Amino acid sequence: MSSETTHRPLVAILSGAGISTDSGIPDYRGPQGLWRRDPEAEKLVTYDIYMTDPEIRRRSWLMRRDSEALHARPNGAHEAVARLERSGVPVRVITQNVDGLHQLAGMPARKVLELHGTARAVECTHCQARSGMAEALERVAAGEADPACRECGGILKSATVMFGENLDPEVLTEAVAVAQAADIFIAVGTSLQVQPAASLAGMAAEHGARLIIVNAEPTPYDELADEVVREPIGTALPALLDQIGEGARATG
């Protein structure tokens, strides 16, 4: 059998907040997004302010305590991504989300690139020690309004990329490599307005990938796309990925 008939396309999926709204996690930049409803909320995740204002840190810990992300469960869209990967199609997820739902749905952690980190862990800003978010929140519930690092006493923050911080260069480099190698690049539930993540879509298209955008609102990259899907993600993405899986099996 020739290599042409055995080739299975590398499917790269760039996921944004829209893929998790069906799991009860609100988005940030949509019409009803958190940043539009409460611009003050940005201060809670802005690094310089967080590091210099103890009151902001206390409010941030309360926000983490009340966050839906840690209690959310994967929805049909996350499960469809994991199902495609289990079928034998090469799949890599590049996510702007910090909720960890792709992994909970069954995607191997090594195949998920978390551009903005994870809300399921905390890290020390001084010694970089990491521990679980659940443990830190237990300390908050026990009365520690601003829990310090147990290792060195430094300031703790969620292991997410705050405003004013740079993305992890290793994660970004790997994401660029995935975008450039992808045969199919699907941007789902993302406004494609936040750089450098948004540029991955254009990069993939420039390197010959079939670009598909699944998003309720228009994005700056729609004109580059081979296909734009406006239907609800919860039904549109599973249908799209199942179709890709069937096509890959037919050629395999």
N, C-alpha and C positions, 0 to 999 in steps of 0.2 A: 504493500500500500504506500502511496507516495506521501511525502511530508505535507503536501498541500491538503490532502484529505484527512490527515491525522491532526493537523494544527487546531488547537482550541484557542479561541481568542482570549486575550487577557482583558478582563473587565475591571475597570477602575470605577469606583463609586465615591464621589465627593458628596458627603451628606452634611446638611445644615439643620437648623432648628426645626424646620418644617417636617422632617421625618419623625420627630418625636412628639409633635403636638397631639397625635392620637393616643399617646401614652400619658397625657395629662400635663405635659411640660410646656408652658407657654413659650412662644418665640420672643425674640428681643427687638427685631427691626420691622416686623410686619405692622399692618394698620393698627393692631391691638397690642403691639409688642411692648415689653417692659420699659424699654428706653423712651418710648413715646408717651407712655402713661405716667412714668415717674422718672424724669430726667435726673433727679437727685440720686436715684439708685446707682447711677454710674460711679458716683464717688465711692461706693462700697467696694468696687472692684477696680479702683484706680490705684496703682502701686504706690506712688509717692504720697498720696493722701493717706492710704492705709498704713503706711510705715510711720507716719508722723503724727497721726491723730488717734489716740486711744479710744475716743468715743466712736469713731468710724469703725475701728476694729470690733468693738463690742456690738455695734449694729450689724456688722458683717457676720459675726458668729450667730446672731439671732436669725439673719436671713438664711444662713446655711442650715440652721436647725429646722426652719420652716420650709425648706426647699422641697418641691415635689420630686426633684431628680433622684434622690436617694431611695424613694419609695416606689418609683415608677417601674413598670414592667414593659418588656419589648412588645411592640405591636406587629401587625401583619407585615408591614414594610420591612422591619428589622428581620423578621423571620424569613421573609422571601430572599433577602440577601444571603443569610446563612444557608438556606436551602440550595441556592445556586452554587455556593462554595462546596457543599457536601456532594453535589452531583458530579464533581470532578472538573468543573470549569474553573480556570484560574481567576480568582477574585481578590482584589485588594481594596480595602476601604480606607479612604482618607476622610476623617471627620472633623468638622468644626465644633462638634458637640463634646460636652464633658460628662455626659450622663452614663457612659459605659454600657448602653443598651445593646449595641452591636455584639459585644462580647457575651452579654447575658442571653442573647438570642442564639448563641452557638458559634459565632465567628471566632476562630482562633485568635488570641490576643496578638500573636506575631504578625497577623495579616491586617491589623487595624492600626492605622497611624493617627494618633490623637494630636492634631495640630495645636489645640488650645489646652492640652493637658487633661486631667481628670478631677472631677469633684469628689471622687471616692477615696482620695488620699489627701493628707496634709504634709507640708514640708516646712522645715525650719529655714528662715531667710538668712540665718547666720552659718549653721554647720551643714545645711542641706539634708539632715536626717529626715527620713520619711516614715510615716505611720498611717494607720487607717483613720478615715474621717469619722467613722462610727465611734471610735475610742475618744476622739477629741470632743465630739458632741455629747458624749456621756459626761465628760468633765464640765462642759457648759451647763448641762442639766443639773449637775451636782453643785453648781454655784460659782464656777470659774468663768467670769464674764469674758476674759481674754486669756485663754490658756497659753502658757509659755512652753517652749521646747523642754522635754524632760532630760535631754542630753546636755544642753548648754545654757538653757534659760532664754534663748533667742525668741524672736517673734515668729509665731506660726501663721501660715496662710494655707489656703487650699492649694492643691498641686495643679492649679489652673494658671493659664497665662492671663495676667491682669492687663488692663489698659496701661500702657507705659512700659510694658515688658516686651522683650523680643521672643519670637518663637524659638523653640529648641532647634539649633541649626542642623543637627543630625536628622531629626524628624522631617524637617523641611527638605533637606537634600534627598532623603528617601522618597518623599512625596513627589518631588520634581522628577525623579527617575521613573517612578510608577506612571506619572502622567505622560512622559515622553515615550514610554514603552507600550502604553495601552492601545489595544485595537478598538475597544469601545470605552468611552468615558461618559459616565452618567452623573450629572450634577442634579441632586435631588433635595428639595426643601431648603435651598440656599438662595439668597438674594444676589449672590455673586458681586457684592459691593465691597467686601472686606478683603484687602490685600495683605499678604501675598496669596492667600488661599484662592481668591477668585481667578487669579492669573493662570492657575493650573488648567482651567477649562480651555483658555486660549492656547496654552502651550500644547495640550493634547491634540487640539484641532490642527495646529501647525505641523505636528508630527504625524498627521495622517489618521488620527483616531476618528471614529464615528462619534460625534458629539450629540448627546441627548440631554435636554434640560427638562426636568419635571419640577415645575414650580407654579404656584397659583398666580404670582405677579410677574410682570416682565422683568428681564434682567439685562444688563449691558452686553451679554454675550449671546442673546437670542439670534442675532443675525448670522453668527458663526455656526449655529447649531444645524445639524442635519434633521433634527426633529425636536419640536417643542411640545410638551404635554402640559395642559392646564388642568386636567382632571384631578380629583382628590388623590393624594399620594397613597393612602391606605389601600386603594383598589388599583390605581394606575401602575404603581411600581411592581407589585407582585405579578400583574399580567405581563408587563414588559420583561421582567426577569425570567418568568416561566417561558416566554417566547424565545428569549435568548438561549436558555438552557436546552430547549427542544431543538433549536437550530444547531447548537454545538454537538448534541448527541447524534443528530442526523449526519453530520460531517465526520464524526468520530468513528 
